[in-house]
């Protein structure tokens, strides 16, 4: 069973996002494909946000003011 990090979309022949949340495309998209992708990506973003919140940037985590 696929993880929530990737939702496979046979219409686009592509896993819309990889496990790091990067967009993956394997073919040219029509306007219908793009509309479908928008719907899927909203669902995916929701899953990704619920599952693992975005960690702070390393610069922010280790920030030390000068002086």
Order of alpha helices (4+ residues) and beta strands (2+ residues): beta-beta-alpha-alpha
